[in-house]
């Protein structure tokens, strides 16, 4: 376990966001899609004693779906002898067990994003990093073995030693986090789509071996428009994955942190990618090779204070609420193609002030606006998909 004081993900990650930039939660052809979800980045690093409080905070938003980071290096600080076996003594599942048991108790479905390579699993040359998480790409086989252990432990039928009931089931698995950015995924100093494809292949094989109805989500594109400096633009990244017909995955995910509001239009801005204006283009890109594949927007938001990791202008509390209302009312977000939009994040920290709640616990105007969308009825087909 980390000896660092628990700090939220946007604080520990040193993220550089370029500012201006399927079988899934099945929804019917009619009705409301784009489920309003939220992520509490504190959960990934919080002490066990804080987890019930944080789960309750997620519940109070009325969200029925939440995204949870699994930091691999915290679960497996040393190499397991039998890595596919969740009972291997090298694993420490205590935080994850508490999180997923807590979420199950309040009927919130998790989407898990698994990243941060343990030092023992790094592929090839290591690059230095000044963050708690480790962006060095892993050996694909090691990553697949770990996901097999995760999928097994949270298959809905696994009873750990000393327990009398099985742990909850997880069905939604994202492969890594923003792997087109070297700050999150680095093979020999740069993001590498060929290496990432190997992770997708092993993730798909190992997760499906445990539960064929699991949903493997690839892409997880960081909101960078251009390629360069060891990073890959989100559009280039998406095309390389979607157009590879040999690569199996069930849904695609993209992060959207645009410089303008959801209704902003201009000739130059319409060419920017990814923005809310990009959703139609994303759907068309998916349909070229993977017709009907669902999209997840697993991070989105607008910051209400300065941050060194975002170059776009700060929005007021009132404007943040306005933009949140606008994005969840977009016809492209209501489309049956879009399974969920995850607001990142639940509560401000000093480096990522896009929360629904201020750092001191006071709710922003966007909080009540989010609750309104989170309360929207979910179509029957989607409710069935959310059942554990």
Residue pairs with C-beta under 8 A, 6 or more apart in sequence:
1 74
1 77
1 92
2 45
2 74
2 132
4 12
4 45
4 132
6 42
6 45
6 46
6 47
6 50
7 45
7 132
7 349
8 41
8 42
8 45
8 345
8 347
8 349
8 352
9 41
9 44
9 45
9 69
9 133
9 345
9 352
10 41
10 309
10 344
10 345
10 349
10 351
10 352
11 349
11 350
11 351
11 352
12 45
12 131
12 132
12 133
13 131
13 132
13 133
13 183
13 184
14 129
14 130
14 131
14 183
14 309
15 178
15 181
15 183
15 184
15 309
15 352
16 181
16 183
16 309
17 222
17 223
17 224
17 257
17 309
17 310
17 311
18 223
18 224
18 225
18 226
18 311
19 257
19 259
19 310
19 311
19 312
20 225
20 258
20 259
20 260
20 269
20 272
20 311
20 312
21 223
21 224
21 225
21 234
21 257
21 258
21 259
21 272
21 273
21 274
21 275
22 249
22 250
22 251
22 252
22 286
22 290
22 292
22 293
22 294
22 295
23 215
23 250
23 251
23 294
24 172
24 215
24 217
24 250
24 251
24 293
24 294
24 295
24 296
24 339
24 385
25 35
25 65
25 172
25 215
25 294
25 296
25 339
25 340
25 382
25 385
25 386
26 294
26 339
26 381
26 382
26 384
26 385
27 33
27 294
27 336
27 339
27 379
27 381
27 382
28 336
28 379
28 380
28 381
28 382
29 336
30 336
30 379
31 336
31 379
32 334
32 376
32 377
32 378
32 379
33 333
33 334
33 335
33 336
33 337
33 338
33 339
33 379
33 382
34 328
34 333
34 334
34 335
34 338
34 339
34 340
34 341
35 64
35 65
35 339
35 340
35 341
35 378
35 382
36 63
36 328
36 340
36 341
36 343
36 370
36 373
36 374
36 376
37 63
37 64
37 65
37 66
37 67
37 111
37 340
37 341
37 342
37 343
37 374
38 58
38 61
38 63
38 66
38 67
38 342
38 343
38 344
38 345
38 346
38 356
38 370
38 374
39 66
39 67
39 68
39 69
39 298
39 299
39 342
39 343
39 344
39 345
39 346
40 54
40 57
40 58
40 66
40 345
40 346
40 347
41 69
41 344
41 345
41 346
41 349
41 352
42 50
42 54
42 346
42 347
43 51
43 54
43 55
43 68
43 69
43 99
44 68
44 69
44 70
44 71
44 74
45 71
45 74
45 132
46 54
46 95
48 94
48 95
48 98
51 95
51 98
51 99
51 102
52 98
52 102
55 99
55 102
55 103
55 105
55 106
55 108
56 106
57 346
57 347
57 357
58 66
58 103
58 106
58 108
58 346
59 106
59 108
61 346
61 356
61 367
61 370
61 371
61 374
62 370
62 371
62 374
62 375
63 108
63 370
63 374
64 107
64 108
64 109
64 374
64 378
64 386
65 108
65 109
65 110
65 111
65 340
65 342
65 386
66 103
66 108
66 109
66 110
66 111
66 342
67 110
67 111
67 112
67 113
67 174
67 298
67 299
67 342
67 344
68 99
68 100
68 103
68 110
68 111
68 112
68 113
69 112
69 113
69 114
69 115
69 177
70 96
70 112
70 113
70 114
70 115
70 150
71 115
71 116
71 132
71 133
72 114
72 115
72 116
72 117
72 118
72 121
72 138
72 143
72 146
73 116
73 117
73 118
73 119
73 133
73 134
74 92
74 95
74 116
75 91
75 92
75 93
75 96
75 146
76 83
76 90
76 91
76 92
76 118
76 121
76 146
77 90
77 92
77 118
78 90
78 118
78 120
79 90
79 118
79 120
79 121
80 88
80 89
80 90
80 91
80 149
81 88
81 90
82 88
83 142
83 145
83 146
83 148
83 149
84 145
84 148
84 149
84 152
84 206
85 149
85 152
86 93
86 149
86 150
86 152
86 153
86 158
86 160
87 160
87 161
88 149
91 149
93 153
93 160
96 153
96 154
97 160
97 167
99 110
100 110
100 154
100 167
100 168
100 170
101 167
101 168
103 109
103 110
103 168
104 168
104 388
109 171
109 172
109 386
109 388
110 170
110 172
111 172
111 173
111 174
111 217
111 296
111 298
111 340
111 342
112 150
112 170
112 172
112 173
112 174
113 174
113 176
113 177
113 220
113 298
114 143
114 146
114 147
114 150
114 173
114 174
114 175
114 176
115 133
115 176
115 177
115 179
115 184
115 185
116 132
116 133
116 134
116 135
117 134
117 135
117 136
117 137
117 138
117 143
118 134
118 138
119 126
119 134
121 138
121 139
121 142
121 143
121 146
122 134
122 136
122 137
122 138
122 139
123 136
123 137
123 138
123 139
123 140
123 187
123 195
124 137
124 187
124 188
125 188
125 189
126 136
127 135
127 136
127 186
127 188
127 189
129 135
129 136
129 186
131 183
133 184
135 182
135 183
135 184
135 185
135 186
136 186
136 187
137 185
137 186
137 187
137 192
137 195
137 196
137 199
138 199
140 195
140 198
140 199
140 201
140 202
141 202
143 199
143 202
143 203
144 199
144 202
144 203
144 205
144 206
145 206
147 173
147 202
147 203
147 206
147 207
148 206
148 207
148 209
148 210
150 170
150 173
151 170
151 173
151 206
151 207
151 209
151 210
151 211
151 214
152 158
152 210
153 160
153 167
154 167
154 168
154 169
154 170
155 169
155 210
155 211
156 166
156 167
156 168
156 169
156 388
157 166
157 169
158 166
158 167
159 165
159 166
159 167
160 167
168 388
169 211
169 388
170 214
171 211
171 213
171 214
171 215
171 388
172 214
172 215
172 217
173 203
173 207
173 214
173 215
173 216
173 217
174 217
174 218
174 220
174 253
174 296
174 298
175 196
175 199
175 200
175 203
175 216
175 217
175 218
175 220
175 249
176 184
176 185
176 196
176 199
176 220
177 184
177 185
177 220
178 184
178 185
178 220
178 221
178 222
178 255
179 185
179 191
179 196
179 199
179 220
179 222
179 237
180 191
180 193
180 221
180 222
180 224
180 231
180 232
180 233
180 234
180 237
181 191
181 222
181 224
181 231
181 232
182 189
182 190
182 191
182 229
182 230
182 231
184 222
185 191
185 192
185 195
185 196
186 230
187 195
189 230
190 230
190 231
191 230
191 231
191 232
193 232
193 237
193 240
193 241
196 241
197 241
197 244
197 247
200 216
200 218
200 241
200 247
200 248
200 249
201 247
201 248
203 216
204 216
204 248
204 249
207 214
207 216
208 214
208 216
215 250
215 251
216 248
216 249
216 250
216 251
217 249
217 250
217 251
217 252
217 253
217 296
217 298
218 241
218 247
218 249
218 251
218 252
218 253
219 237
219 238
219 241
219 249
219 252
219 253
219 254
220 253
220 254
220 255
220 298
221 234
221 237
221 238
221 253
221 254
221 255
221 274
222 231
222 234
222 255
223 234
223 254
223 255
223 256
223 257
223 258
223 274
224 231
224 232
224 233
224 234
225 233
225 234
225 235
225 272
225 273
225 274
226 233
227 233
227 236
233 273
234 254
234 273
234 274
235 273
235 274
238 252
238 254
238 282
238 285
239 285
241 247
241 249
241 252
242 252
242 285
242 286
242 288
242 289
242 290
243 288
243 289
245 289
250 293
250 294
251 293
251 294
251 295
251 296
251 339
252 282
252 286
252 290
252 293
252 294
252 295
252 296
253 295
253 296
253 297
253 298
254 274
254 282
254 295
254 296
254 297
254 298
255 274
255 297
255 298
255 299
255 300
255 344
256 274
256 275
256 276
256 278
256 297
256 299
256 300
257 299
257 300
257 301
257 302
257 310
257 312
258 272
258 274
258 275
258 276
258 312
259 272
259 275
259 312
259 313
260 269
260 275
261 319
261 322
261 323
261 326
262 276
262 323
262 326
262 327
262 330
263 326
264 277
265 277
269 275
269 277
270 277
272 278
273 281
274 282
276 327
276 330
276 332
276 333
279 295
279 330
279 332
279 333
279 335
279 338
280 332
282 295
283 295
283 332
283 335
283 337
286 292
286 293
286 295
286 337
287 293
292 337
294 337
294 338
294 339
295 337
295 338
295 339
296 338
296 339
296 340
296 342
297 338
297 340
297 341
297 342
298 340
298 342
299 342
299 344
300 327
300 341
300 342
300 343
300 344
301 343
301 344
301 345
301 354
302 315
302 319
302 320
302 323
302 324
302 354
303 310
303 312
303 314
303 315
303 352
303 353
303 354
304 314
304 315
304 316
304 317
304 320
304 348
304 353
304 354
304 364
305 314
305 348
305 353
306 314
306 353
307 351
307 352
307 353
308 351
309 351
309 352
315 323
317 364
317 365
317 366
318 365
320 354
320 364
320 365
320 366
321 364
321 365
321 366
321 369
324 343
324 366
324 369
324 370
324 373
325 369
327 333
327 341
328 341
328 373
332 338
333 341
343 354
343 356
343 370
344 352
344 354
345 352
345 354
345 355
346 355
346 356
346 357
347 355
347 356
347 357
347 358
347 359
347 361
348 354
348 355
348 357
348 358
348 359
349 355
349 359
350 359
353 359
355 364
356 363
356 364
356 366
356 367
356 370
357 363
357 364
357 367
358 364
378 386
